[in-house]
Amino acid sequence: MTHSVNFDVLIVGSGVAGMSLALNLAGRASVAIVTKRSLCDTNTRHAQGGIAAVLDPADSFDAHKADTLVAGAGLCAQEVVELVVAAGPAAIEKLVDRGVALDRGSSGSLELTREGGHSARRIAHAHDLTGAAIQEALAQQIRDHADIEVFEDHLAIDLITGARLARGRGRGVAGSPDDAVLGAYVLDVKGNRVVPFAAPIVVLATGGAGKVYRYTTNPDIATGDGVAMAWRAGARVSNMEFFQFHPTCLYHPKEKSFLISEACRGEGGILRTASGQAFMPSYHALKDLAPRDIVARAIDNELKRSGDECVFLDMTHLPGDFLAERFPNIYGTCKELGIDLRSEPIPVVPAAHYMCGGVQVDTEGQTSIRGLLAIGECTCTGLHGANRLASNSLLEGVVYADRAARRVIALLAQGPAEPHFEVPDWDTGDARNPDEAVVIHHSWEEIRSLMSNYVGIVRTNRRLQRAKRRLELLYNEIREDYWRFYLSPDLIELRNICMVARLVVDCALVRQESRGLHYSTDYPETDDANWRHDTVMRRPRFE
């Protein structure tokens, strides 16, 4: 028998959003952080560019808000944009207070850069390793707090809800208005056992899902776990068709997911074809600083037109010493691969980067299930709309960690939704060890190939329908294996990426227009009259 582990708050994920929330709650509640690898193995750690906020007297909240709304292609929630932008300076200050060392100029003020879609320099950064600087500083703070317990190598499997327990007694409907979260089942990877974590409040901060695609800037941990768990529990999920492809991922056989920061173009980098022609002036007035969806589609179009395998980001006209100092990580990595930024352009291709949709939440991170909150990239807050403005994501994580803390404190004061309940042990049934682990690998590769080939930057109904049919077959096979075999991290993640892939495809089929990151040749125009609203999915659509 495995006894449950009890906490006031269970946070799933250890990126900027999850760790910021834990620090906000320190001293107010008992907090557990479960993270599938190490504390610092997150999407946040890989963020290069920086965090956007109005910090220059020449800039304004109105300008930042306007840039966000333009990038979001008509689907941003104006109230959310206003509150996040207004909270930007305080968010930066909080990070600095927590030990994040951001770059400063000779006067001591923060050094700001500009990225695509921004009308001013408002990106605070730590060279081109901003995410790593944030991750390390917050992790050190977490380790210093005795009332925050970290469970590394612990992979959340499924949420425990009142409806889930009631279904075992023949009643209960997932996502019903009276449903409430009670905890989560978590795989202790090193201990090879499933541990029930009991908590009246669970916060999903699991990051993105880039591994749904073959080419991605995301690390291996980005498998959409939070979205899949929330969906299975009955929470609403929104706007999954809007998956952002970063325009400039390094194209090199030895580096499959190395990001070339948008800040490179912010500092004057120029995209060129293999023949040396600068092509972005033909696509947008902002040229190389156009929003990401436009730049990614432009590159995709140029590659299809020419048959080339990549385009090139040229920074050879910039001072060599500046490049080495401003972008030490990019400069050093490229140098190791035989590419000298000072004298030759960088080969780049678009790659899956950021999930703009996710678990639908309100302005304090509350989902449609009582006690279940979500923050960070796994959510759909309304900030990003149909296309995320560069460097707004780290900002969103910090701001929503503050707002979610208020909701958590209020919920704890109300008391648990079900004060007397027992979390049952995980039932392994007749499960056995898998006899063909290669099947998991093949299914994983098939899903990623389907998504890359049929649900990429440019889409058609025919391709989407083909992906849908094949994903449904794969999902049924994976579900059979899930109940047949003992759980492993690979099987859990495979189940999750298949669910996320289905959500992306289904949302893409529903939206009969082109907007932001969703571009369909069957519906090439934007239709504000009929489609200027979120695509909201509910579990009964699949199950």
C-alpha positions in Angstrom: 0.0 0.0 0.0 1.3 3.4 -0.9 0.3 6.3 1.4 -0.5 9.6 -0.2 1.8 12.6 0.2 -0.2 15.6 1.5 0.4 19.3 0.8 -1.7 22.5 0.6 -0.6 23.2 -2.9 0.9 20.9 -5.6 2.7 22.7 -8.4 3.4 20.6 -11.5 6.4 22.0 -13.3 9.5 24.1 -12.3 9.9 26.8 -14.9 9.6 30.6 -14.3 5.8 30.4 -13.6 5.9 27.4 -11.2 8.9 28.5 -9.2 7.6 32.1 -9.0 4.3 30.9 -7.6 6.0 28.6 -5.1 8.1 31.6 -3.8 5.0 33.8 -3.6 3.4 31.1 -1.4 6.4 30.4 0.8 5.5 30.8 4.4 1.7 30.8 3.6 1.2 27.2 2.6 2.9 23.9 2.4 4.0 23.6 -1.2 5.3 20.7 -3.3 6.9 21.1 -6.7 6.9 17.9 -8.8 9.2 18.1 -11.9 9.8 15.4 -14.4 13.5 15.8 -14.6 15.7 18.1 -12.5 14.5 21.4 -11.0 16.3 23.3 -13.8 15.4 21.1 -16.8 12.6 23.4 -18.2 11.5 25.4 -21.2 12.4 28.5 -19.3 16.0 27.6 -19.1 16.2 27.6 -22.9 14.7 31.0 -23.4 17.3 33.3 -24.9 15.9 36.6 -25.9 14.5 38.2 -22.7 11.5 39.5 -21.0 9.4 42.4 -22.3 8.4 45.4 -20.2 8.0 49.2 -20.5 11.2 50.4 -18.8 12.3 53.2 -21.1 10.9 56.7 -20.6 10.5 56.9 -24.4 8.3 53.8 -24.4 4.7 53.5 -23.1 2.2 51.0 -21.9 -0.1 52.0 -24.8 2.7 51.1 -27.3 3.4 47.7 -25.7 -0.3 47.0 -25.5 -0.7 48.0 -29.2 2.2 45.8 -30.3 0.7 42.8 -28.4 -2.7 43.3 -30.0 -1.3 43.7 -33.5 0.7 40.5 -33.1 -2.3 38.7 -31.6 -4.2 39.2 -34.8 -7.5 40.2 -33.2 -7.8 37.4 -30.6 -6.1 38.9 -27.6 -8.3 39.6 -24.6 -7.8 43.4 -24.1 -8.3 43.3 -20.3 -5.6 40.7 -20.0 -3.2 42.6 -22.3 -3.7 45.7 -20.2 -3.1 44.0 -16.8 0.0 42.1 -18.0 1.6 45.1 -19.7 0.9 47.3 -16.7 2.5 44.7 -14.3 5.6 44.5 -16.5 8.0 46.8 -14.6 7.0 45.3 -11.2 7.6 41.8 -12.6 11.1 42.8 -13.7 11.8 44.3 -10.3 10.7 41.2 -8.6 13.0 39.0 -10.6 15.9 41.3 -9.9 15.1 41.2 -6.2 15.2 37.4 -6.4 18.7 37.5 -7.7 18.3 37.5 -11.5 21.3 39.4 -13.0 20.0 41.2 -16.0 22.4 43.2 -18.3 23.0 46.8 -17.4 24.6 49.7 -19.3 27.4 51.9 -18.1 24.9 54.1 -16.3 23.6 51.2 -14.3 20.2 51.1 -15.9 18.9 47.9 -17.6 20.1 47.4 -21.1 17.2 47.0 -23.5 17.0 45.4 -26.9 14.2 45.2 -29.6 12.6 42.1 -31.1 10.2 41.4 -33.9 6.8 43.1 -33.6 8.0 45.6 -31.0 7.9 49.3 -31.8 10.5 50.1 -29.1 13.5 48.7 -27.2 11.8 47.0 -24.2 13.4 43.6 -23.9 15.5 43.2 -20.7 17.9 40.3 -21.0 21.0 38.5 -19.6 23.1 38.4 -22.8 21.4 35.6 -24.8 20.9 33.3 -21.8 18.0 35.1 -20.1 16.1 32.0 -19.3 19.0 30.3 -17.7 19.7 33.3 -15.6 16.1 33.3 -14.3 16.0 29.6 -13.8 19.2 29.5 -11.7 18.3 32.5 -9.6 14.8 31.2 -8.8 16.0 27.6 -8.2 18.5 28.9 -5.6 15.7 30.8 -3.8 13.5 27.6 -3.9 16.3 25.6 -2.3 16.6 28.1 0.5 12.9 27.7 1.5 12.3 24.8 3.9 8.5 24.9 3.3 8.9 24.3 -0.4 9.6 20.6 -1.1 10.9 19.7 -4.5 10.3 16.2 -6.0 12.7 15.8 -8.9 12.3 12.9 -11.4 8.6 12.8 -10.6 6.3 12.8 -13.6 2.6 13.7 -13.1 0.3 11.1 -14.7 -3.2 12.2 -14.1 -5.2 14.6 -11.9 -7.4 13.2 -9.1 -10.8 14.9 -9.0 -14.0 14.4 -7.1 -15.6 13.2 -10.4 -12.8 10.7 -10.9 -13.3 9.2 -7.5 -17.1 9.3 -7.9 -16.8 7.4 -11.3 -15.4 4.6 -9.3 -18.6 4.5 -7.4 -20.7 4.6 -10.6 -21.3 8.3 -10.8 -19.5 11.6 -11.5 -18.9 13.6 -14.7 -15.5 15.0 -15.6 -15.5 18.8 -15.7 -19.0 19.1 -14.1 -19.7 22.4 -12.3 -19.4 20.8 -8.9 -16.2 19.0 -9.7 -13.0 19.8 -7.8 -9.4 18.7 -7.9 -8.0 16.6 -5.0 -4.5 15.9 -6.1 -2.6 14.0 -8.7 -1.1 10.6 -9.4 2.7 10.9 -9.9 5.3 8.5 -11.2 8.4 8.4 -9.0 10.7 7.6 -11.9 13.7 6.5 -9.8 11.6 4.6 -7.3 9.5 3.0 -10.1 6.2 3.5 -8.2 3.1 5.7 -8.5 2.6 8.0 -5.6 -0.7 9.7 -4.9 -0.2 13.4 -4.0 -3.2 14.8 -2.1 -3.7 18.6 -2.3 -6.9 20.7 -2.4 -5.1 23.0 -4.9 -3.1 21.8 -7.9 -1.4 24.2 -10.3 -0.3 23.1 -13.7 2.9 24.9 -14.8 4.2 22.3 -17.2 5.3 24.5 -20.1 4.9 23.8 -23.8 4.5 20.9 -26.2 7.1 21.5 -29.0 8.0 17.8 -29.1 4.7 17.2 -30.8 6.6 18.3 -33.9 9.7 16.8 -35.5 11.6 20.1 -35.5 11.4 22.2 -32.4 13.4 24.6 -30.3 12.0 23.0 -27.2 13.9 20.5 -24.9 12.8 16.9 -24.7 10.6 17.6 -21.6 8.1 19.7 -23.7 5.4 17.1 -24.2 2.2 19.0 -23.3 1.6 17.1 -20.1 -0.4 19.8 -18.4 -2.8 20.3 -21.3 -3.4 16.6 -21.7 -4.0 16.1 -17.9 -6.4 19.0 -17.7 -8.2 17.8 -20.8 -8.7 14.3 -19.4 -10.0 15.8 -16.1 -12.6 17.8 -18.1 -11.1 21.3 -18.1 -11.7 23.6 -21.1 -8.8 23.9 -23.6 -8.6 26.8 -26.1 -6.9 27.9 -29.3 -4.7 24.9 -29.8 -4.5 25.6 -33.5 -2.2 28.5 -32.8 1.2 26.9 -32.5 4.1 29.3 -33.0 7.0 28.4 -35.2 10.1 30.3 -34.4 11.5 31.6 -37.7 15.2 30.9 -36.9 16.3 27.6 -35.5 19.8 26.6 -36.4 20.0 24.3 -39.4 22.9 21.9 -38.6 23.1 18.1 -38.4 24.7 18.3 -35.0 22.2 20.6 -33.4 18.6 19.7 -33.9 16.9 22.3 -31.6 19.3 25.3 -31.1 17.4 28.6 -31.2 18.9 31.6 -32.9 17.3 34.4 -30.8 15.0 36.9 -32.4 17.2 39.5 -30.7 19.7 38.8 -33.4 17.3 40.4 -35.9 16.5 43.0 -33.2 20.1 44.1 -33.3 20.2 44.3 -37.1 20.4 40.7 -38.5 19.0 40.3 -42.0 17.4 37.2 -43.5 18.7 36.2 -46.9 18.2 33.4 -49.4 21.0 31.1 -50.4 21.7 33.5 -53.3 22.2 36.4 -50.8 18.9 38.2 -51.5 17.2 39.9 -48.5 13.6 38.8 -48.9 11.6 40.1 -45.9 11.1 43.6 -47.5 8.8 41.8 -50.0 6.6 40.5 -47.2 6.1 43.2 -44.5 6.9 46.9 -43.9 8.8 45.9 -40.7 11.1 43.7 -42.8 13.1 41.4 -40.6 11.3 42.7 -37.5 7.9 41.6 -38.6 5.8 39.4 -36.2 6.9 35.8 -36.0 4.0 34.3 -37.9 4.7 36.5 -40.9 8.5 35.8 -40.9 8.0 32.0 -40.5 5.5 31.9 -43.4 7.9 34.0 -45.5 10.7 31.6 -44.9 8.5 28.6 -45.6 7.4 30.2 -48.9 11.0 31.0 -49.9 12.1 27.4 -49.2 9.2 25.9 -51.1 9.8 28.3 -54.0 13.5 27.7 -54.2 13.8 24.1 -53.1 16.6 25.1 -50.7 16.9 23.4 -47.3 17.4 26.6 -45.3 17.7 30.4 -45.4 20.5 32.5 -43.8 20.6 35.0 -41.0 23.3 37.5 -41.9 25.0 39.6 -39.1 28.4 40.0 -40.8 27.8 43.7 -41.2 27.7 44.2 -37.4 30.9 44.7 -35.3 32.5 41.3 -34.5 33.3 42.2 -30.9 29.7 43.3 -30.4 28.4 40.0 -31.6 30.6 38.0 -29.3 29.7 40.1 -26.3 26.0 40.5 -27.0 25.3 36.8 -28.0 28.0 34.7 -26.2 25.9 31.6 -26.2 24.9 31.8 -29.9 28.4 32.9 -30.9 30.1 30.2 -29.0 27.8 27.4 -30.1 28.0 28.4 -33.8 31.8 28.7 -33.4 32.0 25.1 -32.1 30.1 24.0 -35.2 32.4 25.8 -37.6 30.2 28.9 -38.2 31.8 32.3 -37.4 29.0 34.9 -37.0 31.5 37.7 -37.8 32.3 36.5 -41.3 29.5 34.1 -42.4 25.7 34.0 -42.1 23.9 31.4 -40.0 21.8 28.7 -41.7 18.3 28.7 -40.2 14.8 27.1 -40.6 11.5 27.6 -38.8 10.8 25.1 -35.9 7.9 24.6 -33.5 8.5 26.9 -30.6 5.6 28.1 -28.5 2.0 26.9 -27.8 -0.2 30.0 -27.8 -3.3 27.9 -26.8 -3.7 25.7 -23.8 -5.8 25.3 -20.7 -8.4 28.0 -20.5 -8.0 30.2 -17.4 -9.3 33.4 -16.0 -7.2 36.4 -14.9 -6.0 34.6 -11.8 -5.1 31.3 -13.4 -8.3 29.5 -12.4 -9.5 26.7 -14.8 -13.0 25.5 -15.2 -12.4 23.0 -12.4 -12.4 24.2 -8.7 -9.0 24.1 -7.2 -7.2 23.5 -10.5 -5.1 26.4 -11.6 -2.7 26.7 -14.6 -0.1 29.3 -15.4 2.6 29.8 -18.0 2.9 28.3 -21.4 0.4 25.5 -20.8 -2.4 28.0 -20.5 -4.6 30.2 -22.8 -4.9 33.4 -20.8 -5.9 35.7 -23.7 -2.6 37.5 -23.7 -1.1 36.0 -26.9 -4.3 35.7 -29.0 -3.5 34.1 -32.4 0.3 34.8 -32.2 2.6 35.6 -29.3 4.6 38.8 -29.3 8.2 38.0 -28.7 9.4 38.0 -25.0 5.9 38.3 -23.6 5.9 34.7 -22.4 8.4 35.1 -19.5 6.5 38.2 -18.5 3.2 36.3 -18.5 4.7 33.6 -16.3 5.8 36.0 -13.6 2.6 38.2 -13.7 0.3 35.2 -13.5 2.3 33.6 -10.7 1.5 36.8 -8.7 -2.2 36.7 -9.6 -2.5 32.9 -9.0 -1.0 33.3 -5.6 -4.0 35.5 -4.6 -6.5 32.9 -5.8 -4.6 30.1 -4.0 -4.7 32.0 -0.7 -8.4 32.7 -1.1 -9.2 29.1 -1.9 -7.2 27.8 1.1 -9.1 30.2 3.3 -12.4 28.6 2.0 -11.3 25.2 3.0 -11.2 22.0 0.9 -14.0 21.1 -1.5 -14.2 17.6 0.0 -12.9 17.7 3.6 -13.2 13.9 4.1 -11.9 11.8 1.3 -9.3 9.1 0.8 -7.1 9.0 -2.3 -7.0 5.4 -3.5 -3.7 3.8 -4.5 -2.9 3.5 -8.1 -4.4 0.3 -9.5 -2.0 -1.5 -11.8 -4.7 -4.1 -12.7 -3.2 -6.8 -14.9 -0.4 -4.7 -16.2 2.9 -6.2 -17.2 6.3 -5.1 -18.5 6.2 -4.0 -22.1 7.6 -6.6 -24.5 8.1 -4.3 -27.4 9.5 -0.9 -26.3 10.3 -0.1 -29.9 6.5 0.3 -30.5 6.5 3.4 -28.3 9.4 4.9 -30.2 7.7 4.2 -33.6 4.4 5.7 -32.4 6.3 8.8 -31.1 8.0 9.3 -34.4 4.8 8.7 -36.4 3.0 11.4 -34.4 5.8 13.9 -34.9 6.0 13.2 -38.6 2.3 13.5 -39.1 2.2 16.9 -37.3 5.2 18.2 -39.2 4.0 17.1 -42.6 0.3 17.9 -42.3 -0.2 20.4 -39.5 2.7 22.8 -40.0 3.0 26.5 -40.9 0.7 26.2 -43.9 -2.4 23.9 -43.7 -5.1 22.4 -45.8 -8.3 20.6 -44.9 -7.2 17.5 -46.7 -3.9 17.3 -44.8 -5.7 18.0 -41.5 -8.3 15.3 -42.1 -5.6 12.8 -42.9 -3.7 13.6 -39.7 -6.9 13.4 -37.7 -7.7 9.8 -39.0 -4.3 8.5 -38.3 -4.0 10.2 -34.9 -7.3 8.6 -33.8 -5.9 5.1 -34.7 -2.7 5.8 -32.9 -4.5 7.2 -29.8 -6.6 4.0 -29.5 -3.4 1.8 -29.8 -1.6 4.0 -27.2 -4.6 3.8 -24.8 -4.6 0.0 -25.0 -0.8 -0.1 -24.2 -1.4 2.4 -21.4 -3.6 0.0 -19.6 -1.8 -3.1 -20.6 1.7 -2.3 -19.5 3.4 -0.8 -16.4 3.9 2.9 -16.7 7.2 4.4 -18.0 8.0 8.1 -18.7 8.1 7.3 -22.4 4.6 5.8 -22.4 3.1 8.6 -20.3 4.6 11.3 -22.6 3.5 9.4 -25.7 0.0 9.4 -24.4 0.2 13.1 -23.8 1.7 14.2 -27.1 -0.9 12.2 -28.9 -3.7 13.9 -27.0 -2.2 17.3 -27.6 -1.7 16.5 -31.3 -5.4 15.6 -31.6 -6.4 18.9 -29.9 -4.2 20.9 -32.3 -5.7 19.2 -35.4 -9.3 19.4 -34.1 -9.0 23.1 -33.4 -7.4 23.7 -36.8 -10.3 21.9 -38.5 -12.9 24.0 -36.6 -11.4 27.4 -37.5 -12.5 28.1 -41.1 -10.3 31.1 -41.8 -6.6 32.2 -41.7 -5.5 34.1 -38.6 -2.2 34.6 -36.9 -0.4 31.3 -36.6 -3.2 29.3 -38.3 -2.9 29.7 -42.1 -5.2 27.5 -44.3 -5.0 27.6 -48.1 -8.7 26.5 -48.1 -9.6 29.7 -46.1 -6.9 32.2 -46.9 -8.7 35.3 -45.6 -9.3 36.5 -42.0 -13.0 36.4 -41.2 -13.7 38.8 -38.3 -17.5 38.5 -38.8 -17.6 34.8 -38.0 -14.3 33.7 -36.4 -13.1 36.5 -34.1 -13.4 34.3 -31.0 -11.6 31.6 -29.2 -11.8 27.9 -30.3 -12.9 26.2 -27.1 -12.8 22.4 -26.8 -14.5 20.3 -24.2 -13.7 16.7 -23.5 -16.9 15.0 -24.7 -15.8 15.9 -28.2 -13.3 13.0 -28.1 -14.3 10.7 -25.2 
